[in-house]
Amino acid sequence: MNNKKIPDIETRKKSLSRLREVCLMLDVLNMTLDEAIASAEADLRNNNINRRRRQEAERLFADYKKNN
């Protein structure tokens, strides 16, 4: 049988407060990671090699559309 004691109201309030604080900290961490990922994706999109590949693909697609 489980003989765990239910914590008093003050302990539960402290635990809930700490849990909310940890959740907010995780939210901030997730936003920071999202910003870092977005920045890395923008860097990849805008680097010279990818820009040239994208421009070449757009040119080839325009030629294809013109000829068909």
PDB file of N, CA, C and O in Angstrom, chain B, residues numbered from 101:
ATOM      1  N   MET B 101       0.838  -1.177   0.000  1.00  0.00           N
ATOM      2  CA  MET B 101       0.000   0.000   0.000  1.00  0.00           C
ATOM      3  C   MET B 101       0.885   1.243   0.000  1.00  0.00           C
ATOM      4  O   MET B 101       1.957   1.245   0.604  1.00  0.00           O
ATOM      5  N   ASN B 102       0.445   2.276  -0.663  1.00  0.00           N
ATOM      6  CA  ASN B 102       1.201   3.510  -0.791  1.00  0.00           C
ATOM      7  C   ASN B 102       0.922   4.415   0.403  1.00  0.00           C
ATOM      8  O   ASN B 102      -0.213   4.851   0.599  1.00  0.00           O
ATOM      9  N   ASN B 103       1.950   4.700   1.202  1.00  0.00           N
ATOM     10  CA  ASN B 103       1.789   5.514   2.402  1.00  0.00           C
ATOM     11  C   ASN B 103       2.396   6.897   2.246  1.00  0.00           C
ATOM     12  O   ASN B 103       2.907   7.458   3.215  1.00  0.00           O
ATOM     13  N   LYS B 104       2.349   7.462   1.031  1.00  0.00           N
ATOM     14  CA  LYS B 104       2.904   8.792   0.829  1.00  0.00           C
ATOM     15  C   LYS B 104       2.040   9.833   1.516  1.00  0.00           C
ATOM     16  O   LYS B 104       0.811   9.784   1.469  1.00  0.00           O
ATOM     17  N   LYS B 105       2.718  10.778   2.158  1.00  0.00           N
ATOM     18  CA  LYS B 105       2.022  11.851   2.861  1.00  0.00           C
ATOM     19  C   LYS B 105       1.729  12.983   1.869  1.00  0.00           C
ATOM     20  O   LYS B 105       2.616  13.383   1.114  1.00  0.00           O
ATOM     21  N   ILE B 106       0.528  13.487   1.864  1.00  0.00           N
ATOM     22  CA  ILE B 106       0.161  14.611   1.014  1.00  0.00           C
ATOM     23  C   ILE B 106       0.765  15.875   1.629  1.00  0.00           C
ATOM     24  O   ILE B 106       0.558  16.155   2.810  1.00  0.00           O
ATOM     25  N   PRO B 107       1.521  16.646   0.815  1.00  0.00           N
ATOM     26  CA  PRO B 107       2.144  17.850   1.370  1.00  0.00           C
ATOM     27  C   PRO B 107       1.104  18.885   1.798  1.00  0.00           C
ATOM     28  O   PRO B 107      -0.014  18.920   1.283  1.00  0.00           O
ATOM     29  N   ASP B 108       1.496  19.712   2.739  1.00  0.00           N
ATOM     30  CA  ASP B 108       0.579  20.759   3.193  1.00  0.00           C
ATOM     31  C   ASP B 108       0.397  21.809   2.103  1.00  0.00           C
ATOM     32  O   ASP B 108       1.125  21.809   1.109  1.00  0.00           O
ATOM     33  N   ILE B 109      -0.555  22.687   2.283  1.00  0.00           N
ATOM     34  CA  ILE B 109      -0.929  23.670   1.265  1.00  0.00           C
ATOM     35  C   ILE B 109       0.231  24.603   0.924  1.00  0.00           C
ATOM     36  O   ILE B 109       0.406  24.971  -0.238  1.00  0.00           O
ATOM     37  N   GLU B 110       1.018  24.985   1.915  1.00  0.00           N
ATOM     38  CA  GLU B 110       2.141  25.895   1.672  1.00  0.00           C
ATOM     39  C   GLU B 110       3.204  25.226   0.806  1.00  0.00           C
ATOM     40  O   GLU B 110       3.755  25.858  -0.096  1.00  0.00           O
ATOM     41  N   THR B 111       3.490  23.977   1.067  1.00  0.00           N
ATOM     42  CA  THR B 111       4.465  23.228   0.257  1.00  0.00           C
ATOM     43  C   THR B 111       3.969  23.082  -1.173  1.00  0.00           C
ATOM     44  O   THR B 111       4.743  23.226  -2.119  1.00  0.00           O
ATOM     45  N   ARG B 112       2.686  22.797  -1.332  1.00  0.00           N
ATOM     46  CA  ARG B 112       2.112  22.667  -2.679  1.00  0.00           C
ATOM     47  C   ARG B 112       2.173  23.995  -3.424  1.00  0.00           C
ATOM     48  O   ARG B 112       2.462  24.018  -4.621  1.00  0.00           O
ATOM     49  N   LYS B 113       1.903  25.108  -2.730  1.00  0.00           N
ATOM     50  CA  LYS B 113       1.983  26.426  -3.366  1.00  0.00           C
ATOM     51  C   LYS B 113       3.398  26.719  -3.829  1.00  0.00           C
ATOM     52  O   LYS B 113       3.594  27.227  -4.933  1.00  0.00           O
ATOM     53  N   LYS B 114       4.395  26.403  -2.995  1.00  0.00           N
ATOM     54  CA  LYS B 114       5.793  26.616  -3.364  1.00  0.00           C
ATOM     55  C   LYS B 114       6.171  25.757  -4.563  1.00  0.00           C
ATOM     56  O   LYS B 114       6.837  26.222  -5.488  1.00  0.00           O
ATOM     57  N   SER B 115       5.741  24.502  -4.537  1.00  0.00           N
ATOM     58  CA  SER B 115       6.055  23.594  -5.647  1.00  0.00           C
ATOM     59  C   SER B 115       5.420  24.069  -6.943  1.00  0.00           C
ATOM     60  O   SER B 115       6.057  24.035  -7.996  1.00  0.00           O
ATOM     61  N   LEU B 116       4.180  24.507  -6.877  1.00  0.00           N
ATOM     62  CA  LEU B 116       3.487  24.990  -8.057  1.00  0.00           C
ATOM     63  C   LEU B 116       4.142  26.263  -8.584  1.00  0.00           C
ATOM     64  O   LEU B 116       4.285  26.444  -9.794  1.00  0.00           O
ATOM     65  N   SER B 117       4.535  27.136  -7.673  1.00  0.00           N
ATOM     66  CA  SER B 117       5.211  28.364  -8.073  1.00  0.00           C
ATOM     67  C   SER B 117       6.529  28.043  -8.772  1.00  0.00           C
ATOM     68  O   SER B 117       6.840  28.638  -9.805  1.00  0.00           O
ATOM     69  N   ARG B 118       7.293  27.126  -8.232  1.00  0.00           N
ATOM     70  CA  ARG B 118       8.571  26.728  -8.836  1.00  0.00           C
ATOM     71  C   ARG B 118       8.340  26.061 -10.198  1.00  0.00           C
ATOM     72  O   ARG B 118       9.090  26.301 -11.144  1.00  0.00           O
ATOM     73  N   LEU B 119       7.315  25.238 -10.292  1.00  0.00           N
ATOM     74  CA  LEU B 119       6.996  24.583 -11.561  1.00  0.00           C
ATOM     75  C   LEU B 119       6.649  25.615 -12.633  1.00  0.00           C
ATOM     76  O   LEU B 119       7.086  25.494 -13.778  1.00  0.00           O
ATOM     77  N   ARG B 120       5.869  26.624 -12.266  1.00  0.00           N
ATOM     78  CA  ARG B 120       5.542  27.696 -13.217  1.00  0.00           C
ATOM     79  C   ARG B 120       6.797  28.455 -13.639  1.00  0.00           C
ATOM     80  O   ARG B 120       6.954  28.803 -14.810  1.00  0.00           O
ATOM     81  N   GLU B 121       7.683  28.710 -12.687  1.00  0.00           N
ATOM     82  CA  GLU B 121       8.936  29.412 -12.990  1.00  0.00           C
ATOM     83  C   GLU B 121       9.790  28.592 -13.963  1.00  0.00           C
ATOM     84  O   GLU B 121      10.357  29.141 -14.907  1.00  0.00           O
ATOM     85  N   VAL B 122       9.878  27.298 -13.735  1.00  0.00           N
ATOM     86  CA  VAL B 122      10.650  26.430 -14.619  1.00  0.00           C
ATOM     87  C   VAL B 122      10.026  26.397 -16.014  1.00  0.00           C
ATOM     88  O   VAL B 122      10.746  26.399 -17.013  1.00  0.00           O
ATOM     89  N   CYS B 123       8.700  26.366 -16.090  1.00  0.00           N
ATOM     90  CA  CYS B 123       8.017  26.391 -17.389  1.00  0.00           C
ATOM     91  C   CYS B 123       8.337  27.675 -18.148  1.00  0.00           C
ATOM     92  O   CYS B 123       8.580  27.637 -19.354  1.00  0.00           O
ATOM     93  N   LEU B 124       8.340  28.799 -17.458  1.00  0.00           N
ATOM     94  CA  LEU B 124       8.699  30.072 -18.096  1.00  0.00           C
ATOM     95  C   LEU B 124      10.150  30.060 -18.574  1.00  0.00           C
ATOM     96  O   LEU B 124      10.455  30.560 -19.657  1.00  0.00           O
ATOM     97  N   MET B 125      11.033  29.493 -17.772  1.00  0.00           N
ATOM     98  CA  MET B 125      12.431  29.403 -18.173  1.00  0.00           C
ATOM     99  C   MET B 125      12.574  28.543 -19.431  1.00  0.00           C
ATOM    100  O   MET B 125      13.352  28.883 -20.322  1.00  0.00           O
ATOM    101  N   LEU B 126      11.841  27.448 -19.512  1.00  0.00           N
ATOM    102  CA  LEU B 126      11.880  26.595 -20.696  1.00  0.00           C
ATOM    103  C   LEU B 126      11.297  27.314 -21.910  1.00  0.00           C
ATOM    104  O   LEU B 126      11.799  27.154 -23.022  1.00  0.00           O
ATOM    105  N   ASP B 127      10.243  28.104 -21.707  1.00  0.00           N
ATOM    106  CA  ASP B 127       9.681  28.894 -22.804  1.00  0.00           C
ATOM    107  C   ASP B 127      10.707  29.874 -23.354  1.00  0.00           C
ATOM    108  O   ASP B 127      10.836  30.028 -24.568  1.00  0.00           O
ATOM    109  N   VAL B 128      11.436  30.537 -22.463  1.00  0.00           N
ATOM    110  CA  VAL B 128      12.467  31.483 -22.881  1.00  0.00           C
ATOM    111  C   VAL B 128      13.568  30.747 -23.638  1.00  0.00           C
ATOM    112  O   VAL B 128      14.044  31.233 -24.664  1.00  0.00           O
ATOM    113  N   LEU B 129      13.972  29.592 -23.145  1.00  0.00           N
ATOM    114  CA  LEU B 129      14.992  28.801 -23.825  1.00  0.00           C
ATOM    115  C   LEU B 129      14.523  28.387 -25.215  1.00  0.00           C
ATOM    116  O   LEU B 129      15.289  28.465 -26.175  1.00  0.00           O
ATOM    117  N   ASN B 130      13.267  27.948 -25.332  1.00  0.00           N
ATOM    118  CA  ASN B 130      12.729  27.560 -26.636  1.00  0.00           C
ATOM    119  C   ASN B 130      12.709  28.733 -27.604  1.00  0.00           C
ATOM    120  O   ASN B 130      13.038  28.567 -28.779  1.00  0.00           O
ATOM    121  N   MET B 131      12.329  29.913 -27.133  1.00  0.00           N
ATOM    122  CA  MET B 131      12.329  31.091 -28.007  1.00  0.00           C
ATOM    123  C   MET B 131      13.748  31.428 -28.455  1.00  0.00           C
ATOM    124  O   MET B 131      13.968  31.787 -29.611  1.00  0.00           O
ATOM    125  N   THR B 132      14.709  31.314 -27.540  1.00  0.00           N
ATOM    126  CA  THR B 132      16.100  31.584 -27.886  1.00  0.00           C
ATOM    127  C   THR B 132      16.594  30.600 -28.944  1.00  0.00           C
ATOM    128  O   THR B 132      17.273  30.987 -29.895  1.00  0.00           O
ATOM    129  N   LEU B 133      16.250  29.338 -28.770  1.00  0.00           N
ATOM    130  CA  LEU B 133      16.649  28.326 -29.754  1.00  0.00           C
ATOM    131  C   LEU B 133      15.963  28.567 -31.099  1.00  0.00           C
ATOM    132  O   LEU B 133      16.592  28.419 -32.146  1.00  0.00           O
ATOM    133  N   ASP B 134      14.687  28.934 -31.081  1.00  0.00           N
ATOM    134  CA  ASP B 134      13.976  29.248 -32.326  1.00  0.00           C
ATOM    135  C   ASP B 134      14.645  30.402 -33.065  1.00  0.00           C
ATOM    136  O   ASP B 134      14.788  30.361 -34.287  1.00  0.00           O
ATOM    137  N   GLU B 135      15.052  31.427 -32.326  1.00  0.00           N
ATOM    138  CA  GLU B 135      15.735  32.568 -32.943  1.00  0.00           C
ATOM    139  C   GLU B 135      17.078  32.154 -33.534  1.00  0.00           C
ATOM    140  O   GLU B 135      17.450  32.606 -34.617  1.00  0.00           O
ATOM    141  N   ALA B 136      17.803  31.296 -32.821  1.00  0.00           N
ATOM    142  CA  ALA B 136      19.096  30.830 -33.322  1.00  0.00           C
ATOM    143  C   ALA B 136      18.916  29.997 -34.585  1.00  0.00           C
ATOM    144  O   ALA B 136      19.690  30.134 -35.533  1.00  0.00           O
ATOM    145  N   ILE B 137      17.907  29.140 -34.607  1.00  0.00           N
ATOM    146  CA  ILE B 137      17.631  28.324 -35.787  1.00  0.00           C
ATOM    147  C   ILE B 137      17.246  29.210 -36.965  1.00  0.00           C
ATOM    148  O   ILE B 137      17.721  29.000 -38.081  1.00  0.00           O
ATOM    149  N   ALA B 138      16.385  30.205 -36.724  1.00  0.00           N
ATOM    150  CA  ALA B 138      15.966  31.115 -37.793  1.00  0.00           C
ATOM    151  C   ALA B 138      17.167  31.881 -38.345  1.00  0.00           C
ATOM    152  O   ALA B 138      17.274  32.085 -39.555  1.00  0.00           O
ATOM    153  N   SER B 139      18.057  32.297 -37.472  1.00  0.00           N
ATOM    154  CA  SER B 139      19.246  33.015 -37.904  1.00  0.00           C
ATOM    155  C   SER B 139      20.148  32.114 -38.749  1.00  0.00           C
ATOM    156  O   SER B 139      20.661  32.542 -39.783  1.00  0.00           O
ATOM    157  N   ALA B 140      20.338  30.883 -38.315  1.00  0.00           N
ATOM    158  CA  ALA B 140      21.166  29.940 -39.071  1.00  0.00           C
ATOM    159  C   ALA B 140      20.542  29.643 -40.435  1.00  0.00           C
ATOM    160  O   ALA B 140      21.248  29.568 -41.441  1.00  0.00           O
ATOM    161  N   GLU B 141      19.211  29.474 -40.467  1.00  0.00           N
ATOM    162  CA  GLU B 141      18.539  29.227 -41.745  1.00  0.00           C
ATOM    163  C   GLU B 141      18.682  30.419 -42.682  1.00  0.00           C
ATOM    164  O   GLU B 141      18.881  30.239 -43.883  1.00  0.00           O
ATOM    165  N   ALA B 142      18.584  31.626 -42.154  1.00  0.00           N
ATOM    166  CA  ALA B 142      18.752  32.826 -42.979  1.00  0.00           C
ATOM    167  C   ALA B 142      20.177  32.904 -43.521  1.00  0.00           C
ATOM    168  O   ALA B 142      20.385  33.262 -44.680  1.00  0.00           O
ATOM    169  N   ASP B 143      21.148  32.572 -42.689  1.00  0.00           N
ATOM    170  CA  ASP B 143      22.541  32.567 -43.150  1.00  0.00           C
ATOM    171  C   ASP B 143      22.738  31.559 -44.276  1.00  0.00           C
ATOM    172  O   ASP B 143      23.403  31.850 -45.271  1.00  0.00           O
ATOM    173  N   LEU B 144      22.160  30.380 -44.113  1.00  0.00           N
ATOM    174  CA  LEU B 144      22.282  29.364 -45.158  1.00  0.00           C
ATOM    175  C   LEU B 144      21.614  29.807 -46.455  1.00  0.00           C
ATOM    176  O   LEU B 144      22.149  29.612 -47.546  1.00  0.00           O
ATOM    177  N   ARG B 145      20.428  30.408 -46.312  1.00  0.00           N
ATOM    178  CA  ARG B 145      19.697  30.873 -47.491  1.00  0.00           C
ATOM    179  C   ARG B 145      20.463  31.947 -48.243  1.00  0.00           C
ATOM    180  O   ARG B 145      20.410  32.007 -49.471  1.00  0.00           O
ATOM    181  N   ASN B 146      21.162  32.780 -47.525  1.00  0.00           N
ATOM    182  CA  ASN B 146      21.793  33.948 -48.122  1.00  0.00           C
ATOM    183  C   ASN B 146      23.280  33.779 -48.423  1.00  0.00           C
ATOM    184  O   ASN B 146      23.928  34.728 -48.864  1.00  0.00           O
ATOM    185  N   ASN B 147      23.834  32.578 -48.191  1.00  0.00           N
ATOM    186  CA  ASN B 147      25.251  32.450 -48.523  1.00  0.00           C
ATOM    187  C   ASN B 147      25.410  32.388 -50.044  1.00  0.00           C
ATOM    188  O   ASN B 147      24.466  32.054 -50.760  1.00  0.00           O
ATOM    189  N   ASN B 148      26.583  32.704 -50.518  1.00  0.00           N
ATOM    190  CA  ASN B 148      26.820  32.866 -51.956  1.00  0.00           C
ATOM    191  C   ASN B 148      26.493  31.622 -52.772  1.00  0.00           C
ATOM    192  O   ASN B 148      25.876  31.719 -53.833  1.00  0.00           O
ATOM    193  N   ILE B 149      26.901  30.463 -52.289  1.00  0.00           N
ATOM    194  CA  ILE B 149      26.669  29.232 -53.050  1.00  0.00           C
ATOM    195  C   ILE B 149      25.178  28.984 -53.219  1.00  0.00           C
ATOM    196  O   ILE B 149      24.714  28.728 -54.330  1.00  0.00           O
ATOM    197  N   ASN B 150      24.429  29.055 -52.137  1.00  0.00           N
ATOM    198  CA  ASN B 150      22.991  28.798 -52.224  1.00  0.00           C
ATOM    199  C   ASN B 150      22.271  29.868 -53.035  1.00  0.00           C
ATOM    200  O   ASN B 150      21.319  29.566 -53.754  1.00  0.00           O
ATOM    201  N   ARG B 151      22.720  31.112 -52.924  1.00  0.00           N
ATOM    202  CA  ARG B 151      22.101  32.186 -53.700  1.00  0.00           C
ATOM    203  C   ARG B 151      22.300  31.939 -55.196  1.00  0.00           C
ATOM    204  O   ARG B 151      21.373  32.100 -55.990  1.00  0.00           O
ATOM    205  N   ARG B 152      23.531  31.542 -55.574  1.00  0.00           N
ATOM    206  CA  ARG B 152      23.799  31.249 -56.986  1.00  0.00           C
ATOM    207  C   ARG B 152      22.989  30.054 -57.476  1.00  0.00           C
ATOM    208  O   ARG B 152      22.458  30.071 -58.586  1.00  0.00           O
ATOM    209  N   ARG B 153      22.896  29.032 -56.657  1.00  0.00           N
ATOM    210  CA  ARG B 153      22.096  27.852 -57.038  1.00  0.00           C
ATOM    211  C   ARG B 153      20.632  28.238 -57.224  1.00  0.00           C
ATOM    212  O   ARG B 153      19.986  27.802 -58.177  1.00  0.00           O
ATOM    213  N   ARG B 154      20.118  29.045 -56.324  1.00  0.00           N
ATOM    214  CA  ARG B 154      18.725  29.475 -56.423  1.00  0.00           C
ATOM    215  C   ARG B 154      18.505  30.324 -57.672  1.00  0.00           C
ATOM    216  O   ARG B 154      17.504  30.159 -58.369  1.00  0.00           O
ATOM    217  N   GLN B 155      19.437  31.229 -57.953  1.00  0.00           N
ATOM    218  CA  GLN B 155      19.318  32.065 -59.151  1.00  0.00           C
ATOM    219  C   GLN B 155      19.387  31.217 -60.415  1.00  0.00           C
ATOM    220  O   GLN B 155      18.640  31.458 -61.363  1.00  0.00           O
ATOM    221  N   GLU B 156      20.264  30.242 -60.437  1.00  0.00           N
ATOM    222  CA  GLU B 156      20.376  29.349 -61.595  1.00  0.00           C
ATOM    223  C   GLU B 156      19.097  28.531 -61.771  1.00  0.00           C
ATOM    224  O   GLU B 156      18.622  28.349 -62.893  1.00  0.00           O
ATOM    225  N   ALA B 157      18.548  28.044 -60.675  1.00  0.00           N
ATOM    226  CA  ALA B 157      17.300  27.286 -60.745  1.00  0.00           C
ATOM    227  C   ALA B 157      16.163  28.166 -61.258  1.00  0.00           C
ATOM    228  O   ALA B 157      15.350  27.725 -62.070  1.00  0.00           O
ATOM    229  N   GLU B 158      16.107  29.394 -60.789  1.00  0.00           N
ATOM    230  CA  GLU B 158      15.075  30.320 -61.269  1.00  0.00           C
ATOM    231  C   GLU B 158      15.241  30.610 -62.754  1.00  0.00           C
ATOM    232  O   GLU B 158      14.257  30.688 -63.488  1.00  0.00           O
ATOM    233  N   ARG B 159      16.505  30.772 -63.203  1.00  0.00           N
ATOM    234  CA  ARG B 159      16.766  31.019 -64.617  1.00  0.00           C
ATOM    235  C   ARG B 159      16.347  29.814 -65.463  1.00  0.00           C
ATOM    236  O   ARG B 159      15.710  29.971 -66.505  1.00  0.00           O
ATOM    237  N   LEU B 160      16.708  28.612 -65.007  1.00  0.00           N
ATOM    238  CA  LEU B 160      16.335  27.402 -65.741  1.00  0.00           C
ATOM    239  C   LEU B 160      14.821  27.240 -65.799  1.00  0.00           C
ATOM    240  O   LEU B 160      14.275  26.846 -66.830  1.00  0.00           O
ATOM    241  N   PHE B 161      14.149  27.542 -64.705  1.00  0.00           N
ATOM    242  CA  PHE B 161      12.691  27.428 -64.682  1.00  0.00           C
ATOM    243  C   PHE B 161      12.058  28.451 -65.626  1.00  0.00           C
ATOM    244  O   PHE B 161      11.096  28.137 -66.326  1.00  0.00           O
ATOM    245  N   ALA B 162      12.590  29.668 -65.646  1.00  0.00           N
ATOM    246  CA  ALA B 162      12.074  30.693 -66.556  1.00  0.00           C
ATOM    247  C   ALA B 162      12.283  30.264 -68.004  1.00  0.00           C
ATOM    248  O   ALA B 162      11.392  30.447 -68.834  1.00  0.00           O
ATOM    249  N   ASP B 163      13.454  29.693 -68.320  1.00  0.00           N
ATOM    250  CA  ASP B 163      13.710  29.190 -69.680  1.00  0.00           C
ATOM    251  C   ASP B 163      12.733  28.078 -70.023  1.00  0.00           C
ATOM    252  O   ASP B 163      12.198  28.028 -71.131  1.00  0.00           O
ATOM    253  N   TYR B 164      12.505  27.193 -69.071  1.00  0.00           N
ATOM    254  CA  TYR B 164      11.576  26.092 -69.306  1.00  0.00           C
ATOM    255  C   TYR B 164      10.168  26.601 -69.587  1.00  0.00           C
ATOM    256  O   TYR B 164       9.506  26.129 -70.511  1.00  0.00           O
ATOM    257  N   LYS B 165       9.711  27.568 -68.789  1.00  0.00           N
ATOM    258  CA  LYS B 165       8.380  28.122 -68.979  1.00  0.00           C
ATOM    259  C   LYS B 165       8.276  28.815 -70.334  1.00  0.00           C
ATOM    260  O   LYS B 165       7.241  28.721 -70.993  1.00  0.00           O
ATOM    261  N   LYS B 166       9.325  29.504 -70.757  1.00  0.00           N
ATOM    262  CA  LYS B 166       9.323  30.236 -72.005  1.00  0.00           C
ATOM    263  C   LYS B 166       9.242  29.264 -73.203  1.00  0.00           C
ATOM    264  O   LYS B 166       8.598  29.552 -74.212  1.00  0.00           O
ATOM    265  N   ASN B 167       9.908  28.115 -73.061  1.00  0.00           N
ATOM    266  CA  ASN B 167       9.964  27.150 -74.160  1.00  0.00           C
ATOM    267  C   ASN B 167       8.790  26.184 -74.171  1.00  0.00           C
ATOM    268  O   ASN B 167       8.625  25.456 -75.150  1.00  0.00           O
ATOM    269  N   ASN B 168       7.991  26.143 -73.157  1.00  0.00           N
ATOM    270  CA  ASN B 168       6.869  25.193 -73.109  1.00  0.00           C
ATOM    271  C   ASN B 168       5.555  25.892 -72.999  1.00  0.00           C
ATOM    272  O   ASN B 168       4.512  25.240 -72.947  1.00  0.00           O
TER     273      ASN B 168
END
